[in-house]
C-alpha cells in the first residue's frame, strides 16, 4: 500500500480493461467486489455535465486510492507529487487510471457529454481531502 507521503508519479498505474466488440462494445471491469482493480471498492460515483475546458478535482487525498475510467468523452488528468508531474488522457472505457493517495489531481474535461466514473477504496469523508496546496506540500515533506 502506498502512503500519501511516499506516493510519486511512478506510483500511478494505467489499466486496460477487456472489451468484446460485436454489435456495440462490451467493456468488462474486473470483479468489483474483490480487489481486481487493485483496491476494495467502497464508493463509486460519476461526474457528468462539465463543459469542455471545465475542471474537477484540484485536490489530493490523504488515504483514499481512486481508479478513474472515462466512460464517454475525453478528460486529461494532470497529476503531480509535488516534485514531478504528468498528463494522462483518458478517452476510452477500456482505459483506467489508478491514483494512490498523495497525488494531486487536476481533471480537465475536454469534450461535451463526458462521463467520468470514479472507484474509491474509502467512503466519502470531507476531512480526507487536501484542497490547500501549501498544506499538501507540507504533508509531502516539501
C-alpha positions in Angstrom: 0.0 0.0 0.0 1.3 3.4 -1.0 1.2 6.1 1.7 0.4 9.7 1.0 4.0 10.8 1.8 5.5 8.1 -0.3 3.4 8.5 -3.5 5.2 9.6 -6.6 4.3 9.9 -10.2 5.8 6.5 -10.6 3.0 5.1 -8.3 0.4 5.8 -11.0 -0.8 2.8 -12.9 -2.6 2.9 -16.3 -5.1 0.0 -16.6 -6.6 -1.7 -19.6 -9.9 -3.5 -19.5 -11.1 -6.3 -21.7 -13.6 -5.4 -24.5 -15.8 -7.5 -26.6 -16.7 -5.7 -29.8 -19.7 -7.1 -31.7 -22.9 -5.2 -32.2 -21.6 -2.4 -29.9 -18.8 -2.7 -27.3 -19.0 -4.6 -24.0 -16.3 -3.4 -21.6 -15.6 -5.6 -18.7 -14.3 -4.1 -15.5 -12.9 -6.8 -13.2 -14.8 -8.2 -10.1 -15.6 -5.0 -8.2 -16.5 -7.0 -5.1 -12.9 -8.1 -4.8 -9.7 -6.2 -5.4 -9.3 -6.8 -9.1 -8.8 -3.0 -9.6 -6.1 -3.1 -7.0 -8.4 -1.8 -4.3 -11.5 -2.9 -2.4 -14.4 -0.8 -3.8 -16.2 1.2 -1.1 -17.6 4.1 -3.2 -18.4 4.7 -6.9 -19.5 8.0 -8.4 -19.8 9.6 -11.8 -19.1 13.1 -12.9 -21.2 14.5 -15.8 -22.4 17.8 -17.2 -19.0 19.5 -17.1 -18.5 21.9 -20.0 -15.4 21.4 -22.2 -12.5 23.1 -20.5 -14.1 22.6 -17.1 -12.0 21.4 -14.2 -12.8 18.9 -11.5 -10.5 17.5 -8.8 -7.8 20.0 -8.0 -7.0 18.2 -4.7 -5.2 15.2 -3.3 -6.4 12.5 -0.8 -4.7 11.6 2.5 -5.6 7.9 2.4 -8.1 7.3 -0.5 -7.0 5.4 -3.6 -9.0 6.0 -6.7 -9.4 4.4 -10.2 -10.7 6.8 -12.9 -12.5 5.5 -16.0 -13.8 7.8 -18.7 -16.9 6.0 -19.9 -17.7 8.6 -22.6 -15.8 11.6 -24.0 -12.3 12.7 -23.0 -10.5 14.0 -20.0 -6.9 14.9 -19.2 -5.7 14.0 -15.8 -2.9 16.4 -14.8 -1.2 14.8 -11.8 1.7 15.7 -9.6 3.5 14.5 -6.5 5.0 17.9 -5.5 8.2 17.3 -7.5 7.2 15.7 -10.8 4.0 15.9 -12.9 2.4 14.2 -15.9 -0.6 14.3 -18.1 -2.6 11.2 -18.9 -5.5 11.3 -21.4 -8.5 9.0 -20.7 -10.7 8.7 -23.8 -12.0 5.1 -23.8 -13.8 2.9 -21.3 -11.1 0.3 -21.8 -8.6 2.6 -20.0 -8.4 3.1 -16.3 -6.0 5.2 -14.1 -5.0 4.0 -10.6 -4.2 7.0 -8.4 -2.8 6.3 -5.0 -3.2 8.7 -2.0 -0.9 11.8 -2.0 -1.1 12.6 -5.8 -2.5 16.0 -6.6 -5.1 15.6 -9.4 -6.5 18.2 -11.7 -9.0 16.8 -14.2 -9.8 18.8 -17.4 -12.9 17.8 -19.2 -12.2 18.1 -23.0 -15.4 17.1 -24.7 -19.1 17.7 -24.2 -21.2 14.9 -22.6 -18.2 13.3 -20.9 -18.9 10.7 -18.3 -16.2 10.0 -15.8 -16.6 7.1 -13.3 -14.5 7.1 -10.1 -14.0 4.0 -8.0 -12.7 4.6 -4.4 -11.4 2.4 -1.6 -12.8 4.7 1.1 -16.3 6.1 1.9 -16.7 9.8 1.5 -15.0 11.8 4.2 -14.5 15.6 3.6 -11.6 15.6 6.2 -9.7 13.2 3.9 -9.4 15.7 1.1 -6.4 18.0 0.8 -7.5 21.1 -1.1 -4.9 23.6 0.1 -1.7 23.3 -2.0 0.6 24.6 0.8 -0.8 22.1 3.3 -0.4 19.3 0.7 3.3 20.2 0.1 4.0 20.4 3.8 2.5 16.9 4.4 4.6 15.6 1.5 7.7 16.9 3.2 8.4 19.6 0.6 
